[in-house]
Amino acid sequence: MPSWRAGLTVYMPIYADVELLKYSLRNFNRFPRDTQFIFVLDRVNGYTQWVIRRYVKTGVIRIFHTVYESWRYGWRNHLNFLIRNVDYYFRYSDYILFTQADVILDIDTILNNYRRNQVVCYSQRLGLRWDLPRAIHRLFRGKMFSGIYTIDSDLYYRIRPEANDPMSFENKVSRYTDWIEVKSKTVNLRPYTRHSLYRMGRLRRRLGTPFYKQLLWSLLYLDFNSLRGYLDEAGEVDTEEMVRV
């Protein structure tokens, strides 16, 4: 058992996001020194590993674990497997921040609010064409769960993701916890990159999203790059394509 205990653990899966990751890491020096970081490198190339090592050598990150994962599971619950494979580290932390390699975090807002509730969700800025439909959603349905959130570690172990659960852990948290939303300046970079949107469309097709839903999504968000990806029948994205963001 380690001699330290972190107030906060930052969990970040990284998949073909190396260029966006460079932006994500830039302000990590704002986290306290006792923050624990878990990077899950999911089928990445050597350059991604080099970026992580170079950043760690700056001394900003003191407690970190880098876990390498190979492709072994189906698309639908792969992220649940990634979380379960490393969640023994969560036992040495009071809270866990679930984040992504394609966002610039509003770290000050997170640090000022993560102890307010067992689950705190932090809003993201997605750009005008994406923010307008979200505003309409809020008008009719109230608050909206974001993929950036903190959760009390004890609560995590009560509702931890199941290996064969078709529901993602993010959806599980949003449905079965009494979460609160906090406005933040976190920026999601993915909607600003055409190639990433194309890959998202490919992924939505693999997950079995019906065509009519993808079409409505594309019209609502003026997002025709993901529609192109959805309609592409070329199969798996090759390795070179995956690492070009």
N, C-alpha and C positions, 0 to 999 in steps of 0.2 A: 504494500500500500504506500503511495507517495506521501511525502511529508507535507505537501502543500495542498490547499484546496482553493479552487478558482471561484470567484464570484460569478464569472460569466465564461461560458465556452462558446466559441464561434465555430459553427459547423458549415463547411463549404464544399459541395461536390464540384469538381471541375471536369468538364467534358468539351473539348474542342473550343474552348473559350479563351485561349491564351492571350490574344490581343486585347480583349475586353478585360481580362484579369489584370493587366498592367494598370488600367485605370482604377480597378476595384481596390488594389492594394495601396494606393498612394496615400490615403489618409488613415491607415491602420495604426499609425503612431499615436492616435488619439485614444486608443483603448488603454486601460490601465495595464501596468506591467504584469499583474497576476492573471491576466486573461489567458485562457487556454484556447489554442487554435487546432482544428482538425481539418486538414485538407484531404479530400478523397479524390485521387487522380484516377478518373474513370476512362481507361483506354486512351490515354493521352500520349503524345510523342515526347521525345527527349527534350525538345525546346521548352515545353511547359515545365518539366521538372527543373530545368536550369533556371527559369524565371523564379520559381518558388525558392530554390536554394539561394539564389542571389539576394532575394529579399530577406530571407531569414538571416543571412550573414550581416545585414545592416544592424542587427541587434534589437530591432523593434519588437520582434516576436521572441519571447523567452521560452514559453511552454508550447510546444507544437508537436503534432504527430502527422506524418504523411503516409497515407495508406494507398497502395496501388491495387486497383481492381481490374480484372479482365472481364470480358463479356461472357456471362454464363446464364443469364436469366432472360425471361421474356420482357417485352417492352413495357407492358402494363404495370408491373409491380417492381421494376428494376430499382427505382429510387428507394423503395421500402427495404430492399435487400441491402443497399448501400448504407442506410441508416443503422439497421440492425447489426451489421458487421463491425461497427465501431462504437456502438452506444455504451460499451463498458466504460469508456472514458467519461461519459456523462455523470457517473457516480461521484466524481471528484469535483463537481461544480454545483452551484446553487441554481443557476439558470442556463438555458441553452438558447443561442441565437441561431436560427436557421436562415441562411442567406444563400446567395448565388454568386457565381463568378462574373456575372454580366451586369452588376449594379454598382453604383457609387453610393455607399451608405451615408446617411445622416447620423453619424456616430454620436454626436452630442445629444440629439433627441433620444436615441436608444438608451444611452447611459443615464439620462435623466428620468426615464420612464419604465425601464424593464422590471423594476420591483413594485410597480403600482398594482399589478394584477398577476394572477397565475399565467395568463396568456395575454400578450400585448401584440397587436398587429400594427405595422408601420406602413402608412400609405406610400405609394410610389408615383413619381412623375413619369408619364409615358409619352409625352408629346401631345399636341393639340388634337390630332385626329383620333387618338386613343382616349384622351381624357374626356372628350365630350360625351361619347357613349357611356363611359363610367359615371359621369355626372347624371345622366338620365337614369341609370340604374339606381344610383343613390336616391334620386328623387322619388322613385316608386317603391324601392325595396329597402331603403335605409343604408346602414353601413355595409362596407364591402371588404371581404378578407383579402389580404395581400400575401404574397409568397415570402415576405420578410417578416418574421415574428419571433418573439421570445416566449419560452415556456419554462415554468418551474420544473426542475428535474424530477421531483417526487411525482408530480402529475404526469410527466412524460412516461415514467415507468408503469403508471396505471393504465395508460392508453397506448403504449408503444406499438409501432406498426407490426402487423403480422406478415410473415413471409409470403403467404398465398392470398393476402387480402387484395381484391381488385381495387379497393378504394385507396387512394394515395394518403399518406400521413397528413399532408396539408389539409385535405378535405375532411379527414377524421377530426383534426383539431378544430376546424371551422364549424363543424356540425355538433360536436359533442362536448364543447367546453364553453364556459361563460367568458368569452374573450372581449376585450375592448379595443377600440381603434384609436390610434394617435396620428395626428397629422405630422408628416415629416417631409424633408427635402430629398429623400432617397430617390435616385434617378435610375430607372431601368434603361440600359443602353441598347438592348436587343431590338426594340422597335425601330431604331434608327439605322439598322444595317440590313440591306436587302438580302444578303446571303443568309443571314440568320432567320429572316422571315421565311425564306424559301425552305430552309431545313425544318422549320416549325411545321410547315404544311406537309412535308414528307412524314414527319413524326405523327401528325394528327391522322394521316391515312393509315399508318401502321397500327395506331391505337384503335382503329375501327370507327372513327368519326364519320357519320353519314355525310354524303356529298351535300345535301341540302343545308346542313348545319355549317359546313365549311363555306358554302356559297353565301349564306346569310352573314357569316362572320366577315367575309371579305368585303361585302357590300357595306356593312355597318361601319367597319373600320377603314374603309378605302385601302384595303390590304390585298393587293392582287399578286404580290410575290409569294405569299403563302398558298394562294390558289394555284399558282404555277407549280409549286412544289407538290401540292396534293395531286394534281393531274399527271405529274411525271411518273411514268411506269417503268423507269430504268432500274428500279430495285434499290439495293443498298447504296448509300453514299460511300465512295471509295475513300481510302485513307487520306490522300492529298486534299480532297475536297473538305473533309472533316476539319482539317487544321487551318483552313483559310476562312477566317471570320470576316 
